[in-house]
Amino acid sequence: MVFDMDPTRGYSNAAVSLAHEFGHTFGLSHEHQRWSTWFPDSGTEPLLTPNCANLKNYDTFNDDKSKRDCEPTNNLCSSQQLASDLKFSTQDILPFKAFSHRFQSPAFDWVSIMLYPRTTGAKSIKGIPQYVLPKADSGKLEPSLMPPA
């Protein structure tokens, strides 16, 4: 759990970031790290389609021959454990199978305060943050900044 006042990180709003971190203290997990979101039952498409190439450290990691030879980047874009072991930023967005039991509802909560914004960890091109976590249906993925009514 990290609380960062930097407005260019996370939610770009200190109150929302604090509410998110309090969610962790109450045992809530990141909504986007549900196993079923990435690896749904057969016949169902994933809800999110990560764009690893838009992560800040993707190019640096790809340019580092010792890391690239150790593990192809595409594996780092699908394995949370591997990304964590090698300190690759997908560790913050990929699912934890072991945490699947922590979610109270089987349905994905598209307005959860525990859902990262789509540009979290993204590199910028000409000052525009790129999408890292787009919805599979190309819809806009943005967490709620207010509690539901």
ROZAMAR-788593 format. One record per residue (C-alpha): residue number from 0; residue in one letter; x, y, z. Coordinates in steps of 0.05 Angstrom, whole numbers, plus 5000, padded with zeros to 4 digits. Example, Ala and Ser with C-alpha at 12.3 -4.5 7.8 and 13.67 -1.06 7.14 Angstrom:
2
+-----+------+------+------+------+
! seq ! type !   c1 !   c2 !   c3 !
+-----+------+------+------+------+
!   0 !    A ! 5246 ! 4910 ! 5156 !
!   1 !    S ! 5273 ! 4979 ! 5143 !
+-----+------+------+------+------+
END
This chain:
149
+-----+------+------+------+------+
! seq ! type !   c1 !   c2 !   c3 !
+-----+------+------+------+------+
!   0 !    M ! 5000 ! 5000 ! 5000 !
!   1 !    V ! 5029 ! 5067 ! 4978 !
!   2 !    F ! 4998 ! 5135 ! 4988 !
!   3 !    D ! 5029 ! 5185 ! 4939 !
!   4 !    M ! 5009 ! 5258 ! 4937 !
!   5 !    D ! 5039 ! 5265 ! 4867 !
!   6 !    P ! 4980 ! 5289 ! 4823 !
!   7 !    T ! 5008 ! 5253 ! 4762 !
!   8 !    R ! 5001 ! 5185 ! 4795 !
!   9 !    G ! 4941 ! 5142 ! 4809 !
!  10 !    Y ! 4876 ! 5179 ! 4812 !
!  11 !    S ! 4906 ! 5249 ! 4808 !
!  12 !    N ! 4864 ! 5266 ! 4868 !
!  13 !    A ! 4891 ! 5259 ! 4939 !
!  14 !    A ! 4823 ! 5246 ! 4971 !
!  15 !    V ! 4806 ! 5190 ! 4922 !
!  16 !    S ! 4875 ! 5159 ! 4930 !
!  17 !    L ! 4867 ! 5161 ! 5005 !
!  18 !    A ! 4798 ! 5128 ! 5000 !
!  19 !    H ! 4829 ! 5074 ! 4955 !
!  20 !    E ! 4884 ! 5060 ! 5006 !
!  21 !    F ! 4833 ! 5057 ! 5063 !
!  22 !    G ! 4799 ! 5004 ! 5021 !
!  23 !    H ! 4861 ! 4962 ! 5027 !
!  24 !    T ! 4862 ! 4970 ! 5103 !
!  25 !    F ! 4791 ! 4941 ! 5103 !
!  26 !    G ! 4815 ! 4881 ! 5062 !
!  27 !    L ! 4792 ! 4903 ! 4993 !
!  28 !    S ! 4833 ! 4881 ! 4933 !
!  29 !    H ! 4842 ! 4915 ! 4866 !
!  30 !    E ! 4781 ! 4902 ! 4824 !
!  31 !    H ! 4823 ! 4895 ! 4761 !
!  32 !    Q ! 4863 ! 4839 ! 4793 !
!  33 !    R ! 4805 ! 4789 ! 4795 !
!  34 !    W ! 4827 ! 4724 ! 4763 !
!  35 !    S ! 4760 ! 4718 ! 4726 !
!  36 !    T ! 4769 ! 4787 ! 4694 !
!  37 !    W ! 4830 ! 4763 ! 4656 !
!  38 !    F ! 4817 ! 4688 ! 4652 !
!  39 !    P ! 4741 ! 4680 ! 4647 !
!  40 !    D ! 4704 ! 4614 ! 4639 !
!  41 !    S ! 4708 ! 4583 ! 4571 !
!  42 !    G ! 4667 ! 4617 ! 4518 !
!  43 !    T ! 4673 ! 4685 ! 4551 !
!  44 !    E ! 4720 ! 4740 ! 4530 !
!  45 !    P ! 4766 ! 4775 ! 4581 !
!  46 !    L ! 4737 ! 4841 ! 4607 !
!  47 !    L ! 4804 ! 4878 ! 4604 !
!  48 !    T ! 4858 ! 4877 ! 4550 !
!  49 !    P ! 4923 ! 4905 ! 4578 !
!  50 !    N ! 4969 ! 4943 ! 4533 !
!  51 !    C ! 5037 ! 4928 ! 4562 !
!  52 !    A ! 5074 ! 4969 ! 4509 !
!  53 !    N ! 5043 ! 5031 ! 4540 !
!  54 !    L ! 5075 ! 5020 ! 4608 !
!  55 !    K ! 5130 ! 5069 ! 4629 !
!  56 !    N ! 5183 ! 5016 ! 4638 !
!  57 !    Y ! 5164 ! 4972 ! 4578 !
!  58 !    D ! 5215 ! 5003 ! 4530 !
!  59 !    T ! 5270 ! 5004 ! 4583 !
!  60 !    F ! 5257 ! 4932 ! 4600 !
!  61 !    N ! 5256 ! 4912 ! 4526 !
!  62 !    D ! 5322 ! 4949 ! 4514 !
!  63 !    D ! 5357 ! 4914 ! 4572 !
!  64 !    K ! 5387 ! 4853 ! 4537 !
!  65 !    S ! 5401 ! 4816 ! 4602 !
!  66 !    K ! 5327 ! 4820 ! 4622 !
!  67 !    R ! 5301 ! 4809 ! 4552 !
!  68 !    D ! 5343 ! 4746 ! 4544 !
!  69 !    C ! 5320 ! 4722 ! 4612 !
!  70 !    E ! 5246 ! 4727 ! 4597 !
!  71 !    P ! 5207 ! 4749 ! 4536 !
!  72 !    T ! 5165 ! 4811 ! 4550 !
!  73 !    N ! 5101 ! 4777 ! 4529 !
!  74 !    N ! 5108 ! 4730 ! 4588 !
!  75 !    L ! 5116 ! 4790 ! 4634 !
!  76 !    C ! 5050 ! 4816 ! 4607 !
!  77 !    S ! 5012 ! 4754 ! 4628 !
!  78 !    S ! 5046 ! 4727 ! 4690 !
!  79 !    Q ! 5037 ! 4767 ! 4754 !
!  80 !    Q ! 5088 ! 4724 ! 4792 !
!  81 !    L ! 5141 ! 4732 ! 4738 !
!  82 !    A ! 5129 ! 4807 ! 4732 !
!  83 !    S ! 5135 ! 4813 ! 4808 !
!  84 !    D ! 5199 ! 4772 ! 4810 !
!  85 !    L ! 5231 ! 4816 ! 4757 !
!  86 !    K ! 5201 ! 4882 ! 4782 !
!  87 !    F ! 5163 ! 4895 ! 4718 !
!  88 !    S ! 5104 ! 4943 ! 4726 !
!  89 !    T ! 5051 ! 4893 ! 4703 !
!  90 !    Q ! 5056 ! 4865 ! 4773 !
!  91 !    D ! 5009 ! 4921 ! 4794 !
!  92 !    I ! 4954 ! 4904 ! 4744 !
!  93 !    L ! 4956 ! 4829 ! 4731 !
!  94 !    P ! 4911 ! 4783 ! 4772 !
!  95 !    F ! 4928 ! 4742 ! 4833 !
!  96 !    K ! 4895 ! 4674 ! 4829 !
!  97 !    A ! 4905 ! 4664 ! 4903 !
!  98 !    F ! 4864 ! 4727 ! 4918 !
!  99 !    S ! 4803 ! 4706 ! 4878 !
! 100 !    H ! 4766 ! 4686 ! 4942 !
! 101 !    R ! 4772 ! 4757 ! 4969 !
! 102 !    F ! 4718 ! 4786 ! 4924 !
! 103 !    Q ! 4649 ! 4788 ! 4955 !
! 104 !    S ! 4611 ! 4794 ! 4890 !
! 105 !    P ! 4621 ! 4750 ! 4828 !
! 106 !    A ! 4606 ! 4810 ! 4784 !
! 107 !    F ! 4660 ! 4859 ! 4763 !
! 108 !    D ! 4648 ! 4927 ! 4794 !
! 109 !    W ! 4662 ! 4978 ! 4739 !
! 110 !    V ! 4655 ! 5038 ! 4787 !
! 111 !    S ! 4696 ! 5010 ! 4845 !
! 112 !    I ! 4744 ! 5057 ! 4881 !
! 113 !    M ! 4791 ! 4996 ! 4879 !
! 114 !    L ! 4796 ! 4998 ! 4803 !
! 115 !    Y ! 4858 ! 5032 ! 4776 !
! 116 !    P ! 4849 ! 5087 ! 4724 !
! 117 !    R ! 4864 ! 5064 ! 4653 !
! 118 !    T ! 4928 ! 5105 ! 4649 !
! 119 !    T ! 4960 ! 5080 ! 4714 !
! 120 !    G ! 5034 ! 5067 ! 4703 !
! 121 !    A ! 5029 ! 5093 ! 4631 !
! 122 !    K ! 5082 ! 5128 ! 4590 !
! 123 !    S ! 5063 ! 5193 ! 4557 !
! 124 !    I ! 5070 ! 5209 ! 4484 !
! 125 !    K ! 5071 ! 5284 ! 4469 !
! 126 !    G ! 5045 ! 5296 ! 4540 !
! 127 !    I ! 4985 ! 5249 ! 4532 !
! 128 !    P ! 4983 ! 5188 ! 4579 !
! 129 !    Q ! 4971 ! 5124 ! 4540 !
! 130 !    Y ! 4919 ! 5072 ! 4560 !
! 131 !    V ! 4946 ! 5012 ! 4598 !
! 132 !    L ! 4880 ! 4981 ! 4620 !
! 133 !    P ! 4828 ! 4990 ! 4565 !
! 134 !    K ! 4763 ! 4951 ! 4568 !
! 135 !    A ! 4761 ! 4893 ! 4519 !
! 136 !    D ! 4700 ! 4925 ! 4486 !
! 137 !    S ! 4740 ! 4990 ! 4474 !
! 138 !    G ! 4696 ! 5025 ! 4525 !
! 139 !    K ! 4723 ! 5077 ! 4573 !
! 140 !    L ! 4751 ! 5048 ! 4637 !
! 141 !    E ! 4749 ! 5099 ! 4693 !
! 142 !    P ! 4738 ! 5084 ! 4767 !
! 143 !    S ! 4686 ! 5123 ! 4805 !
! 144 !    L ! 4712 ! 5184 ! 4842 !
! 145 !    M ! 4650 ! 5188 ! 4885 !
! 146 !    P ! 4613 ! 5136 ! 4928 !
! 147 !    P ! 4553 ! 5105 ! 4893 !
! 148 !    A ! 4486 ! 5138 ! 4908 !
+-----+------+------+------+------+
END
